[in-house]
Amino acid sequence: MTHLSDDGDDAGFVEPDVEQTFALFRQIGFVPPLHESDGDLPGYTFAGRAEIKLATLRPDEPLGVTSPIPEEAKDFFAKLADFRQEIQVITDPSGTWVFEPGAAPEHMPPPDAPSPRKPWWKVW
């Protein structure tokens, strides 16, 4: 694993080696999608996505990301759930995705935020 910081002071922030991510792809039988910015390594751009890195680093934890999960990543998590025979849970801005082994992904949208209420004594 390599540290993201140049000086090595932030030992808590690590990133999986690209080869580690590609080894996971091979292990579960997943072919990453090609992207024009992959360069000499097909699938490199997909392997660099946050949710894919997190799945490599933290295999048994629910994950959360700040951008929507693309369809290819949903395919990846479905294969990962089948391979590990464990439920994979990931939350993005659209809600929470649950990937159960052998089942279609389930999407749960975020709950509606309750409208703020004024205290009754400030009504008049």
TORBA-934696 format. One line per 3 residues: number of its first residue (from 1); their letters; for each residue x, y, z of N, C-alpha, C. Coordinates in nm, 2 decimals, padded with zeros to 4 digits. Each point is the difference from the previous one (the first is absolute). Layout:
<recs>
NUM	a	X/Y/Z/X/Y/Z/X/Y/Z  ...
</recs>
This chain:
<recs>
1	mth	00.08/-00.12/00.00/-00.08/00.12/00.00/00.09/00.12/00.00  -00.05/00.11/-00.06/00.08/00.12/-00.01/-00.08/00.11/00.07  00.08/00.09/00.06/-00.06/00.11/00.07/-00.03/00.11/-00.10
4	lsd	-00.11/00.07/00.02/-00.04/00.11/-00.08/00.09/00.12/00.02  00.04/00.02/00.12/00.08/00.12/00.03/00.15/-00.02/-00.05  00.06/00.10/-00.04/00.14/-00.01/-00.05/00.10/-00.02/00.12
7	dgd	-00.03/00.06/00.11/00.10/00.00/00.11/-00.03/-00.12/00.10  -00.10/-00.08/-00.02/-00.03/-00.11/00.08/-00.05/00.03/00.14  -00.03/00.12/00.03/-00.05/00.04/00.13/-00.15/-00.05/00.03
10	dag	-00.08/-00.01/-00.11/-00.14/-00.04/00.02/-00.01/-00.15/-00.03  00.04/-00.08/00.10/00.00/-00.14/-00.02/-00.14/-00.06/00.00  -00.10/00.08/00.04/-00.14/-00.05/-00.01/-00.06/-00.01/-00.14
13	fve	00.06/00.07/-00.09/-00.06/00.01/-00.13/00.09/-00.09/-00.10  -00.06/-00.11/-00.04/00.07/-00.09/-00.09/-00.09/-00.02/-00.12  00.07/-00.05/-00.10/-00.07/-00.02/-00.13/00.05/-00.14/-00.05
16	pdv	-00.09/-00.08/-00.05/00.04/-00.13/-00.05/00.09/00.01/-00.12  00.10/-00.09/-00.01/00.08/-00.01/-00.12/-00.09/-00.04/-00.11  00.02/00.06/-00.12/-00.08/-00.03/-00.12/00.00/-00.15/-00.02
19	eqt	00.11/-00.07/00.02/00.01/-00.14/-00.03/-00.09/-00.08/00.10  -00.01/00.05/00.12/-00.09/-00.06/00.10/-00.15/00.01/-00.04  -00.03/00.11/-00.06/-00.14/00.02/-00.05/-00.02/-00.09/-00.12
22	fal	00.09/-00.01/-00.09/-00.01/-00.09/-00.12/00.00/-00.14/00.04  00.07/-00.04/00.11/00.00/-00.14/00.05/-00.14/-00.03/00.05  -00.07/00.10/00.06/-00.14/-00.03/00.05/-00.09/-00.02/-00.12
25	frq	00.02/00.09/-00.11/-00.08/-00.02/-00.12/00.01/-00.14/-00.05  00.13/-00.05/-00.01/00.02/-00.13/-00.06/-00.06/-00.11/00.09  00.01/00.02/00.13/-00.04/-00.10/00.10/-00.16/-00.02/-00.01
28	igf	-00.07/00.11/-00.02/-00.15/-00.01/-00.01/-00.05/-00.02/-00.14  00.09/00.01/-00.10/-00.04/-00.02/-00.14/-00.07/00.13/-00.06  00.05/00.11/00.05/-00.06/00.13/-00.05/00.09/00.06/-00.10
31	vpp	-00.05/00.04/-00.12/00.08/00.07/-00.10/-00.04/00.15/00.01  00.10/00.09/00.04/-00.03/00.14/00.02/-00.03/00.06/-00.14  -00.08/00.10/00.00/-00.03/00.07/-00.13/00.12/00.08/-00.04
34	lhe	00.01/00.02/-00.13/00.11/00.08/-00.06/-00.04/00.14/00.00  00.10/00.09/00.01/-00.02/00.14/00.00/00.12/00.06/-00.09  -00.03/00.11/-00.07/00.10/00.06/-00.08/00.12/00.05/00.07
37	sdg	-00.01/00.02/00.13/00.12/00.05/00.08/00.07/-00.11/00.07  -00.03/-00.13/-00.03/00.07/-00.11/00.06/00.15/-00.01/-00.03  00.04/00.05/-00.11/00.14/-00.01/-00.04/00.03/-00.14/-00.04
40	dlp	00.12/-00.05/00.06/00.05/-00.13/-00.04/-00.07/-00.11/00.08  -00.08/00.03/00.11/-00.06/-00.10/00.08/-00.15/00.01/-00.01  -00.06/-00.09/-00.08/-00.15/00.00/-00.02/-00.07/-00.02/00.14
43	gyt	-00.09/00.09/00.03/-00.08/-00.01/00.12/00.06/00.09/00.11  00.11/00.07/-00.02/00.07/00.07/00.10/-00.09/00.11/00.06  -00.08/00.07/-00.09/-00.09/00.11/00.05/-00.10/-00.05/00.09
46	fag	-00.07/-00.12/-00.03/-00.10/-00.06/00.08/00.06/-00.04/00.13  00.12/-00.06/00.00/00.07/-00.05/00.12/00.03/00.12/00.10  00.00/00.12/-00.06/00.03/00.11/00.09/-00.12/00.07/00.06
49	rae	-00.12/-00.05/-00.03/-00.12/00.05/00.07/00.00/-00.02/00.15  -00.05/00.09/00.07/00.00/00.00/00.15/-00.07/-00.13/00.05  -00.11/-00.03/-00.05/-00.07/-00.12/00.05/00.07/-00.13/-00.02
52	ikl	00.07/-00.01/-00.12/00.08/-00.12/-00.03/00.12/-00.01/00.09  00.07/00.12/00.03/00.11/00.00/00.09/-00.04/-00.04/00.14  -00.12/00.05/00.04/-00.05/-00.03/00.14/-00.03/-00.15/00.01
55	atl	-00.06/-00.06/-00.11/-00.03/-00.14/00.01/00.12/-00.09/00.01  00.11/00.05/-00.06/00.13/-00.07/00.01/00.06/00.01/00.14  -00.01/00.12/00.05/00.06/00.03/00.13/-00.08/-00.05/00.12
58	rpd	-00.13/00.01/-00.01/-00.09/-00.03/00.12/-00.10/-00.10/-00.05  00.03/-00.13/-00.01/-00.09/-00.10/-00.06/-00.12/-00.02/00.09  00.00/00.02/00.12/-00.11/-00.04/00.09/-00.08/00.12/00.06
61	epl	00.02/00.12/-00.06/-00.07/00.11/00.05/-00.10/00.06/-00.09  -00.10/00.06/00.05/-00.09/00.08/-00.09/00.08/00.12/-00.05  -00.03/00.04/-00.12/00.08/00.11/-00.07/-00.09/00.12/-00.03
64	gvt	00.06/00.12/-00.01/-00.07/00.12/-00.03/00.08/00.08/-00.09  -00.06/00.05/-00.11/00.07/00.09/-00.09/-00.08/00.12/-00.03  00.06/00.11/-00.06/-00.07/00.12/-00.02/-00.05/00.02/-00.14
67	spi	00.03/-00.09/-00.09/-00.05/00.02/-00.14/-00.08/-00.13/-00.03  -00.10/00.01/-00.09/-00.08/-00.11/-00.04/00.08/-00.12/-00.05  -00.05/-00.12/00.03/00.07/-00.12/-00.04/-00.04/-00.03/-00.15
70	pee	00.10/-00.02/-00.09/-00.04/-00.03/-00.14/-00.05/-00.15/-00.01  -00.06/-00.03/-00.11/-00.05/-00.14/-00.02/00.11/-00.10/00.01  00.12/00.03/-00.06/00.11/-00.10/00.00/00.04/-00.03/00.15
73	akd	-00.01/00.10/00.09/00.04/-00.03/00.14/-00.11/-00.08/00.06  -00.12/00.01/-00.04/-00.11/-00.08/00.06/00.02/-00.15/-00.05  00.05/-00.02/-00.12/00.03/-00.13/-00.05/00.12/-00.06/00.09
76	ffa	00.10/00.09/00.02/00.11/-00.05/00.09/-00.05/-00.04/00.13  -00.08/00.08/00.07/-00.04/-00.03/00.14/-00.09/-00.13/00.00  -00.08/-00.02/-00.11/-00.08/-00.12/-00.01/00.09/-00.12/00.00
79	kla	00.10/00.01/-00.09/00.10/-00.12/-00.01/00.07/-00.02/00.13  00.04/00.11/00.07/00.07/00.00/00.12/-00.08/-00.07/00.11  -00.13/00.03/00.01/-00.09/-00.06/00.09/-00.01/-00.15/-00.03
82	dfr	-00.02/-00.04/-00.12/-00.01/-00.14/-00.04/00.13/-00.07/00.04  00.12/00.06/-00.03/00.13/-00.07/00.03/00.02/-00.01/00.15  -00.03/00.10/00.08/00.03/00.00/00.14/-00.12/-00.07/00.08
85	qei	-00.11/-00.02/-00.07/-00.12/-00.05/00.07/-00.03/00.08/00.12  00.01/00.13/-00.01/-00.03/00.10/00.10/-00.07/00.12/-00.06  -00.09/00.06/00.08/-00.07/00.12/-00.05/00.10/00.12/-00.01
88	qvi	-00.01/00.07/-00.11/00.08/00.12/-00.02/-00.09/00.12/00.01  00.03/00.10/00.08/-00.08/00.12/00.02/00.08/00.12/-00.04  -00.06/00.08/-00.08/00.07/00.13/-00.04/-00.10/00.11/-00.01
91	tdp	00.03/00.11/00.05/-00.09/00.12/00.00/00.06/00.11/-00.09  -00.08/00.05/-00.09/00.04/00.11/-00.08/-00.11/00.11/00.01  00.01/00.12/-00.07/-00.09/00.10/00.02/-00.15/-00.04/-00.03
94	sgt	-00.02/-00.10/-00.08/-00.13/-00.04/-00.03/-00.07/-00.10/00.10  00.08/-00.04/00.10/-00.05/-00.09/00.10/00.10/-00.11/00.03  -00.05/-00.11/00.05/00.08/-00.12/00.03/-00.03/-00.12/-00.09
97	wvf	00.11/-00.06/-00.05/-00.01/-00.12/-00.08/00.04/-00.12/00.08  -00.09/-00.10/-00.01/00.03/-00.13/00.07/00.02/-00.11/-00.10  00.11/-00.06/00.00/00.03/-00.11/-00.10/00.01/-00.13/00.08
100	epg	-00.10/-00.08/-00.02/-00.01/-00.13/00.07/00.05/-00.11/-00.10  00.07/-00.10/00.05/00.04/-00.11/-00.09/-00.12/-00.06/-00.08  00.01/-00.01/-00.13/-00.10/-00.07/-00.08/-00.13/00.08/-00.01
103	aap	00.00/00.13/00.03/-00.12/00.08/-00.01/00.02/00.13/-00.07  -00.10/00.06/-00.05/00.01/00.12/-00.07/00.03/00.11/00.10  00.08/00.11/-00.04/00.03/00.10/00.10/-00.13/00.07/00.05
106	ehm	00.00/00.04/00.12/-00.11/00.07/00.06/00.04/00.14/00.03  -00.08/00.10/-00.04/00.03/00.14/00.02/-00.10/00.06/00.10  00.05/00.06/00.10/-00.09/00.07/00.10/00.04/00.15/00.00
109	ppp	-00.10/00.08/-00.05/00.03/00.14/00.00/00.01/00.06/00.14  00.07/00.11/00.01/00.01/00.06/00.13/-00.14/00.05/00.06  -00.02/-00.01/00.13/-00.13/00.05/00.05/-00.01/00.15/-00.02
112	dap	-00.13/00.04/-00.02/-00.02/00.14/-00.02/00.03/00.07/00.13  00.06/00.11/-00.02/00.04/00.08/00.12/-00.13/00.07/00.05  -00.02/-00.01/00.13/-00.12/00.06/00.06/00.01/00.16/-00.02
115	spr	-00.12/00.06/-00.02/00.00/00.14/-00.01/00.02/00.06/00.14  00.08/00.11/00.01/00.03/00.06/00.13/-00.13/00.06/00.05  -00.02/-00.01/00.13/-00.12/00.05/00.07/00.04/00.11/00.09
118	kpw	-00.08/00.11/00.00/00.03/00.10/00.10/-00.05/-00.04/00.13  00.07/00.03/00.11/-00.06/-00.02/00.13/-00.13/00.07/00.02  -00.10/-00.07/00.07/-00.13/00.06/00.01/00.00/00.14/00.07
121	wkv	00.10/00.02/00.09/00.00/00.13/00.07/00.05/00.11/-00.09  00.06/-00.03/-00.12/00.04/00.11/-00.09/-00.10/00.03/-00.11  -00.12/-00.06/00.01/-00.09/00.01/-00.11/-00.06/00.14/00.00
124	w	-00.03/00.06/00.12/-00.06/00.13/00.00/00.09/00.11/00.00
</recs>
